[in-house]
Amino acid sequence: MKAFRGRISIIVVLFMISTSLAQTDLSSLSKRLQTSIVTITSYDKENRVLKRGIGCFTSRTGEIVTRRRLFPTETDHAEGRTSNGKNYRVIRLPNDDAKSDLVLISINIPPERVNPAVFTRKIPQLSERIVTFRLVGHEQQLVEGTVSEIEESPSGKVIRIVATLSADSDGTPVFDTSGELVGVAAVLNAEAPTFTANAGESLDGLVPAVSEKMAEMSRIIKPKPLNSPMPQYTDLARYHGVQGAVSIRVLIGEDGKVLQAKLIKGLPDGLDDEALKAAFRLKFKPATLDGKPVKYWMPILVEFKLGR
């Protein structure tokens, strides 16, 4: 049976920025990143402290990614303390991921007081230098480390980092030296010379993309599609009458070519593979930051409709 072609629609739903920011000295980097950091404390009904750790803002609406185990079953309420010393009540604990022990929580905070971390889902390289924060009392101290190993786990890649964190630094974000979020730390042994962090791919579905407003604030001019490649319909999908859209996130390079494509939501009967093939044939006018081409994450929908 001859395979039918479908059609592709490029729909910008949301986006991720992946830029090579200029290296800054650690002092200014620390000041910049600290505004994204939140100290998390959970309490029981008697207002006794159960757990303390760290998270970081992921959106202007006050959402914070951290570790699920900071909220044991006896948790009655929790607070988030921002870098300026203000406390905010945690208003929800949604989207917890039992496999990776990650959770997205939310505090009731005005958007203008939030500085979300830039999240690119990239995996750091071996021996790459990273920075994170440890909690000493109520003070957040910058910690430098080095990636020593990248391991596979059921929830995705795990980064092992040579550095020591305090026990109440569980959930602290891990950044590369350009200030981009590359993982969330797990502190199981505060005496150990290393710790692990869930890599960016484990955060898919928890950490939302950067908002359209933030793109304007970052002076990013988004990529523009230059072509519309046609995906193939598989015989099996046509036989079963499968129609719909495959959601993919693509990384567009400085030359406008698709460097990576990550499946977000798919369709059965082989249409996912056909959608990914079509995504890699896309061409774009690249994104620019202050006139200079930069890499850019963009979600697209590859739409399949049966022809007559």
C-alpha positions in Angstrom: 0.0 0.0 0.0 1.4 3.4 -1.0 2.2 5.7 1.9 0.2 9.0 2.0 1.7 12.3 2.9 0.4 14.5 5.6 1.0 18.1 6.2 3.1 20.0 8.8 2.0 23.0 10.7 4.6 25.0 12.6 2.8 26.4 15.7 4.7 28.3 18.3 3.2 27.1 21.6 6.0 28.1 23.9 9.8 28.3 23.7 13.1 27.8 25.4 16.1 30.0 25.0 19.5 28.5 24.7 22.1 31.1 24.4 25.8 31.3 25.0 25.9 34.1 27.5 29.1 35.9 28.3 31.1 34.5 31.2 30.9 36.6 34.3 33.0 36.6 37.4 31.6 34.5 40.2 30.6 37.4 42.4 28.3 38.9 39.8 27.1 35.5 38.8 26.2 34.6 42.4 24.2 37.9 42.8 22.3 37.2 39.6 21.5 33.6 40.3 20.5 34.2 44.0 17.4 36.1 42.9 16.2 32.8 41.4 16.9 30.8 44.5 14.2 30.0 47.2 14.8 28.4 50.6 12.0 25.8 51.2 10.8 24.8 54.7 8.1 22.3 55.5 6.2 22.2 58.9 3.9 19.9 60.8 0.6 21.0 62.5 2.6 22.1 65.5 4.6 24.4 63.3 7.7 22.3 63.9 10.3 22.2 61.1 10.2 18.9 59.2 12.6 19.5 56.3 14.5 22.4 54.8 16.0 22.6 51.3 16.4 24.8 48.3 14.5 25.3 45.0 14.5 27.8 42.2 11.9 29.8 40.3 10.9 28.5 36.9 8.2 31.0 36.0 6.9 34.5 36.7 3.8 32.9 38.4 5.8 31.8 41.4 6.4 28.1 40.4 9.5 26.5 42.0 11.2 23.2 41.2 12.7 21.3 44.1 12.7 17.8 45.6 9.6 15.9 46.6 11.1 14.5 49.8 11.2 18.0 51.3 7.4 17.5 51.9 6.9 14.3 54.0 3.5 12.9 54.6 3.1 14.8 57.9 3.6 18.2 56.2 0.8 20.6 57.2 2.2 23.7 55.5 5.4 25.0 53.9 7.1 28.4 53.1 9.5 29.7 50.6 12.0 32.3 51.6 13.4 34.5 48.8 16.8 36.1 48.5 15.6 39.3 50.0 14.5 37.6 53.2 10.7 37.6 52.6 8.7 34.5 53.4 5.8 33.3 51.2 3.3 30.5 51.9 3.4 27.5 49.5 0.0 27.4 48.0 0.2 24.1 46.0 2.3 21.0 45.4 1.3 19.8 41.9 2.9 17.6 39.3 5.1 15.6 41.6 7.3 13.0 39.8 7.8 10.0 42.1 10.5 8.4 39.9 12.9 11.4 40.0 11.7 12.8 43.4 11.1 16.1 41.8 8.1 18.4 42.4 6.8 21.7 41.1 5.4 23.9 43.9 4.0 27.4 43.9 4.1 30.4 46.2 1.9 33.4 46.2 4.3 36.1 45.1 3.9 39.2 42.8 5.4 38.4 39.3 7.6 41.5 39.4 9.5 40.0 42.4 10.3 36.7 40.5 13.4 36.1 38.5 13.0 32.6 36.8 16.0 30.5 36.0 16.9 30.1 32.3 16.4 26.4 31.6 17.8 24.8 28.4 17.6 21.0 29.0 21.2 20.7 27.9 23.5 18.1 29.5 26.9 19.4 30.8 30.1 17.8 29.6 32.5 15.8 31.7 35.0 18.0 33.6 32.7 21.0 33.0 32.6 23.6 35.8 29.3 24.2 37.5 28.0 26.4 40.3 25.3 25.8 42.8 24.3 27.0 46.3 24.4 25.5 49.8 22.4 26.6 52.8 24.3 27.8 55.9 21.7 28.9 58.4 19.5 31.1 56.3 22.3 32.3 54.0 22.8 30.9 50.5 26.5 30.4 49.7 27.8 29.8 46.2 29.6 26.5 45.6 31.8 25.6 42.7 32.1 22.0 41.4 33.1 19.8 38.5 31.1 17.2 36.5 32.8 13.9 37.2 30.3 11.4 35.7 27.1 11.3 33.8 25.0 8.3 34.7 21.8 6.7 33.3 18.8 6.2 35.5 15.1 5.2 35.0 14.2 8.9 35.2 16.9 10.1 32.8 20.5 11.2 33.0 22.0 11.9 36.4 25.1 14.2 36.8 27.7 13.4 39.4 29.5 16.5 40.7 32.6 16.9 42.8 31.6 19.3 45.5 30.2 19.1 49.0 26.7 20.4 50.0 25.1 20.7 53.4 22.2 18.4 54.3 19.6 21.2 54.0 20.7 22.1 50.5 18.7 19.2 49.0 16.9 20.4 45.8 19.4 23.2 45.1 19.6 24.1 41.4 22.8 23.4 39.4 23.9 26.0 36.9 26.6 26.1 34.2 28.9 29.1 34.4 26.8 31.1 32.0 23.9 30.9 34.5 21.7 28.3 32.8 19.9 25.7 34.9 21.2 22.2 34.0 20.0 20.1 37.0 18.5 19.8 40.5 20.7 18.4 43.2 20.0 15.4 45.5 21.9 15.6 48.8 21.7 12.2 50.4 25.0 12.3 52.3 26.3 15.7 53.4 29.7 14.2 54.3 30.3 12.9 50.8 32.8 14.6 48.5 30.3 14.4 45.6 26.6 14.7 45.0 24.2 13.9 42.2 21.7 16.0 40.3 18.9 15.1 38.0 19.8 16.4 34.5 17.6 18.7 32.5 15.7 16.0 30.7 14.2 14.8 34.0 12.6 18.2 34.4 10.5 17.9 31.2 6.8 18.3 32.1 7.7 20.0 35.3 9.7 23.1 34.4 7.6 25.3 32.0 9.1 27.1 29.1 10.0 30.7 29.2 7.1 33.0 28.5 6.6 35.2 25.4 7.0 38.3 27.6 10.3 37.0 28.9 11.6 36.6 25.4 10.9 40.2 24.7 12.7 41.1 27.9 15.7 39.0 26.9 15.9 40.9 23.5 15.5 37.7 21.6 14.1 37.8 18.1 12.6 34.4 17.5 13.4 32.1 14.5 11.2 32.2 11.5 10.4 29.1 9.5 11.6 29.1 5.9 10.1 25.9 4.7 7.3 23.4 5.5 8.5 19.8 4.9 5.8 17.2 4.5 5.8 14.2 6.8 5.0 10.7 5.6 1.9 8.9 6.6 2.7 5.2 7.5 0.5 2.5 6.0 -0.5 1.3 9.5 -1.5 4.8 10.7 -3.6 5.3 7.5 -5.2 1.8 8.0 -6.2 2.7 11.6 -7.3 6.2 10.6 -4.9 7.9 13.0 -5.0 11.7 12.8 -3.8 14.5 15.1 -0.6 16.3 15.9 2.8 15.3 17.3 4.4 17.8 19.7 8.1 18.2 19.4 10.7 20.6 20.8 13.5 21.5 18.4 16.8 23.2 19.0 17.6 25.6 16.2 21.2 26.4 15.6 22.9 29.7 14.7 22.7 28.6 11.1 19.0 28.0 11.2 19.2 24.2 11.0 17.6 21.8 13.6 20.3 20.4 15.8 18.1 18.4 18.2 14.5 17.3 18.3 12.8 16.0 21.4 9.4 14.2 21.3 6.9 15.7 23.8 3.6 14.1 22.9 3.2 11.6 20.1 0.8 9.5 18.0 0.8 5.7 17.4 1.7 3.5 14.4 5.0 5.0 13.5 3.9 8.7 13.2 6.3 9.8 15.9 9.3 8.8 13.8 7.9 10.4 10.7 7.3 13.6 12.6 10.9 13.7 13.9 12.2 13.1 10.4 10.2 16.1 9.1 11.3 18.2 12.0 15.0 17.7 11.1 14.2 18.9 7.5 13.0 22.2 8.8 14.9 25.4 7.9 14.7 28.6 9.9 16.0 32.2 9.9 17.9 31.8 13.2 17.0 33.6 16.4 19.1 36.6 17.3 20.1 38.3 20.5 21.0 41.9 19.9 21.5 41.1 16.2 23.8 38.0 16.8 22.5 34.5 15.8 21.9 32.3 18.9 20.6 28.8 19.5 16.9 28.6 20.4 14.5 25.9 21.6 11.1 26.1 19.9 8.1 23.7 20.3 6.4 22.8 17.1 3.4 20.7 16.1 3.6 18.2 13.2 0.1 17.7 12.1 -1.2 14.6 10.4 -4.5 14.6 8.5 -5.7 11.9 6.2 -6.3 13.0 2.6 -9.1 11.6 0.5 
